[in-house]
Amino acid sequence: MDDKQKSLLLKASSQFPIPPGVKFSYGTAGFRADALILESTVFRAGILAAMRSMKTRSMIGMMITASHNKISDNGVKIADPSGGMLTQQWEPFADALANAPDSDSLLRLITDFSKKENIVFDGTFRAEILLGRDTRPSGESLLEAAKQGIHSIVGSVGIDMGVVTTPQLHWMVRARNKGMKGSELDYFEQLSSSFRCIMDLNPGGSVNSVDNKLIVDGSNGVGGEKIESLTKMLDGLNIELRNSGAGVMDILNEGVGADFVQKEKVVPDGFGSNDVGKRCASLDGDADRLVYFIVPSADTNKIDIVDGDKILSLFALFVKEQLSIMNIKGSEYNSYQPCLGVVQTAYANGASTHYLKELGLAVTLTPTGVKHLHRKSEDYDIGIYFEANGHGTILFSEKFLSWLEDKREELASAPEDSQQKKAVLRLLAVSNLINQAVGDALSGLLLVEAILQYKGWSIHDWNALYQDLPSRQLKVIVKDRTAIITTNAETEVLSPMGIQEAINAETAKYLQGRSFMRPSGTEDVVRVYAEASTQDAADSLANSVAKLVDKYLGISNS
């Protein structure tokens, strides 16, 4: 690194001192905190993004958002060249950058890390970073801080994509690094054309006209704005948007959105007795989560939630049907049998896992976190993952897509009503409709709607695939969460000794009982999950396990 580059970094970073007494940590959600203390962190994330671009010789993404958090929060996350999350190997460097106490310490960190990673600051490679933000008022100033960080690396440029959803930005990064067009209009056109293709291939049975309307809660965020733009390009989809964020009293994520709906299981603002029995959906603040819900009766604010587990089940059922129609196991296709796999965490409702296994699908559990789910899904020709909170997607291997393209060519002369031909075209359309970079509420919503039309199902038919087991989640404060070691996708405890046997003994007392504990990633808290055949039983099991956690690890044990 020459003196010019060192001087530029020292001068720029001196304009963004870190706030006193705060420690930042880069996790699945990137950096996230009160927006008032984030400028230095976002500036330094801009440096990281430029270095990541230089290392990978690819375009990198940088999204300013705090997703489903309250409006006064904000955050920043980095998108790798694949459109996925920043590689875990760089997370410790991200933490160190964000917490470096002064400009000199920051420069030493950058110098040491660049030597280790063989990153050369000679200006020969033009680092490019796509920048996006959600609708938070703090987004503009933080975006400027990001640009300052990017520009402090000689030759680096930040390309401002404006107000976009988080999945849009990830999609754009992925598309551009694959040599494809990657504007917002390109995103809308790919989604709308793929959706139309699937709809045109439907067998004709559709839901009745009364049930054909979908009412969407936009969380008063960027998703509401984008779904309005998208629906203008679509036929055959009747969407009524609420909580768009356009009103002066609309507050992002306050009493609205997928996170609120999924956790509280009550109607969001703007919904009520007039919506009984209708098909409703909620996006979260940056539109990377999607859940559906039903208002069951006029005399309650409670809802029937159709969560990420049910979305996963619908997608898995549809894909499996298409593979069956294509007669994969027939002699014509013996040379290659695609592997369809489903990936969940231990938090997935046991009824959903049982349903998927009954379909004959391979179900794998991973530790909690999208990065684990996404990575495991890449092991399959078709990997489907979702968390109950509504974040998930479908991944298609290049080998499978190439095979599908060959099948399309082989079947080009087949009759238009050939079911095999339609199945091939449907799966190709799904691979373009679904966002394979990250979970995307908009593309996920379109696929749900297309499949419901294909099946001729109402939301009630879909919700009846299986009945969730009652569950309960609790938090227990502990002395030291690092004393806990788990295995088997966080469903069993190796340390402290004896606690797993005690949990097993409690769980065995309950019909359809299942329970596990896992340490929080950010605080000295243990999260307890329990499910059983009745709500009272699930509550009782959760409380029993919580008492065991307190006995072995709690503050009262000190």
Rosetta blueprint (number, residue, H / E / L):
1 M L
2 D L
3 D H
4 K H
5 Q H
6 K H
7 S H
8 L H
9 L H
10 L H
11 K H
12 A H
13 S H
14 S L
15 Q L
16 F L
17 P L
18 I L
19 P L
20 P L
21 G L
22 V L
23 K L
24 F L
25 S L
26 Y L
27 G E
28 T L
29 A L
30 G E
31 F E
32 R E
33 A E
34 D E
35 A H
36 L H
37 I H
38 L L
39 E H
40 S H
41 T H
42 V H
43 F H
44 R H
45 A H
46 G H
47 I H
48 L H
49 A H
50 A H
51 M H
52 R H
53 S H
54 M H
55 K H
56 T H
57 R L
58 S L
59 M L
60 I E
61 G E
62 M E
63 M E
64 I E
65 T L
66 A L
67 S L
68 H L
69 N L
70 K L
71 I L
72 S L
73 D E
74 N E
75 G E
76 V E
77 K E
78 I E
79 A E
80 D L
81 P L
82 S L
83 G L
84 G L
85 M E
86 L L
87 T L
88 Q H
89 Q H
90 W H
91 E H
92 P H
93 F H
94 A H
95 D H
96 A H
97 L H
98 A H
99 N H
100 A L
101 P L
102 D L
103 S H
104 D H
105 S H
106 L H
107 L H
108 R H
109 L H
110 I H
111 T H
112 D H
113 F H
114 S H
115 K H
116 K H
117 E L
118 N L
119 I L
120 V L
121 F L
122 D L
123 G L
124 T L
125 F L
126 R L
127 A L
128 E E
129 I E
130 L E
131 L E
132 G E
133 R E
134 D L
135 T L
136 R L
137 P L
138 S L
139 G H
140 E H
141 S H
142 L H
143 L H
144 E H
145 A H
146 A H
147 K H
148 Q H
149 G H
150 I H
151 H H
152 S L
153 I L
154 V L
155 G L
156 S L
157 V E
158 G E
159 I E
160 D E
161 M E
162 G E
163 V E
164 V L
165 T L
166 T H
167 P H
168 Q H
169 L H
170 H H
171 W H
172 M H
173 V H
174 R H
175 A H
176 R H
177 N H
178 K L
179 G L
180 M L
181 K L
182 G L
183 S L
184 E H
185 L H
186 D H
187 Y H
188 F H
189 E H
190 Q H
191 L H
192 S H
193 S H
194 S H
195 F H
196 R H
197 C H
198 I H
199 M H
200 D H
201 L L
202 N L
203 P L
204 G L
205 G L
206 S L
207 V L
208 N L
209 S H
210 V H
211 D H
212 N H
213 K E
214 L E
215 I E
216 V E
217 D E
218 G L
219 S L
220 N L
221 G L
222 V H
223 G H
224 G H
225 E H
226 K H
227 I H
228 E H
229 S H
230 L H
231 T H
232 K L
233 M L
234 L L
235 D L
236 G L
237 L L
238 N E
239 I E
240 E E
241 L E
242 R E
243 N L
244 S L
245 G L
246 A L
247 G L
248 V L
249 M L
250 D L
251 I L
252 L L
253 N L
254 E L
255 G L
256 V L
257 G L
258 A H
259 D H
260 F H
261 V H
262 Q H
263 K H
264 E H
265 K L
266 V E
267 V L
268 P L
269 D L
270 G L
271 F L
272 G L
273 S H
274 N H
275 D H
276 V E
277 G L
278 K L
279 R E
280 C E
281 A E
282 S E
283 L E
284 D L
285 G L
286 D L
287 A L
288 D L
289 R L
290 L E
291 V E
292 Y E
293 F E
294 I E
295 V E
296 P L
297 S L
298 A L
299 D L
300 T L
301 N L
302 K E
303 I L
304 D E
305 I E
306 V E
307 D L
308 G H
309 D H
310 K H
311 I H
312 L H
313 S H
314 L H
315 F H
316 A H
317 L H
318 F H
319 V H
320 K H
321 E H
322 Q H
323 L H
324 S H
325 I H
326 M L
327 N L
328 I L
329 K L
330 G L
331 S H
332 E H
333 Y H
334 N L
335 S L
336 Y L
337 Q L
338 P L
339 C L
340 L E
341 G E
342 V E
343 V E
344 Q E
345 T E
346 A L
347 Y L
348 A L
349 N L
350 G H
351 A H
352 S H
353 T H
354 H H
355 Y H
356 L H
357 K H
358 E H
359 L L
360 G L
361 L L
362 A E
363 V E
364 T E
365 L E
366 T E
367 P L
368 T L
369 G L
370 V H
371 K H
372 H H
373 L H
374 H H
375 R H
376 K H
377 S H
378 E L
379 D L
380 Y L
381 D L
382 I E
383 G E
384 I E
385 Y E
386 F E
387 E L
388 A L
389 N L
390 G L
391 H L
392 G E
393 T E
394 I E
395 L E
396 F E
397 S L
398 E H
399 K H
400 F H
401 L H
402 S H
403 W H
404 L H
405 E H
406 D H
407 K H
408 R H
409 E H
410 E H
411 L L
412 A L
413 S L
414 A L
415 P L
416 E L
417 D L
418 S L
419 Q H
420 Q H
421 K H
422 K H
423 A H
424 V H
425 L H
426 R H
427 L H
428 L H
429 A H
430 V H
431 S H
432 N H
433 L H
434 I L
435 N L
436 Q L
437 A L
438 V L
439 G L
440 D L
441 A H
442 L H
443 S H
444 G H
445 L H
446 L H
447 L H
448 V H
449 E H
450 A H
451 I H
452 L H
453 Q H
454 Y H
455 K H
456 G L
457 W L
458 S L
459 I H
460 H H
461 D H
462 W H
463 N H
464 A L
465 L L
466 Y L
467 Q L
468 D L
469 L L
470 P L
471 S E
472 R E
473 Q E
474 L E
475 K E
476 V E
477 I E
478 V E
479 K L
480 D L
481 R H
482 T H
483 A H
484 I L
485 I E
486 T E
487 T E
488 N L
489 A L
490 E L
491 T L
492 E E
493 V E
494 L E
495 S E
496 P L
497 M L
498 G L
499 I H
500 Q H
501 E H
502 A H
503 I H
504 N H
505 A H
506 E H
507 T H
508 A L
509 K L
510 Y L
511 L L
512 Q L
513 G L
514 R E
515 S E
516 F E
517 M E
518 R E
519 P E
520 S L
521 G L
522 T L
523 E L
524 D L
525 V E
526 V E
527 R E
528 V E
529 Y E
530 A E
531 E E
532 A L
533 S L
534 T L
535 Q H
536 D H
537 A H
538 A H
539 D H
540 S H
541 L H
542 A H
543 N H
544 S H
545 V H
546 A H
547 K H
548 L H
549 V H
550 D H
551 K H
552 Y H
553 L H
554 G E
555 I H
556 S H
557 N H
558 S L
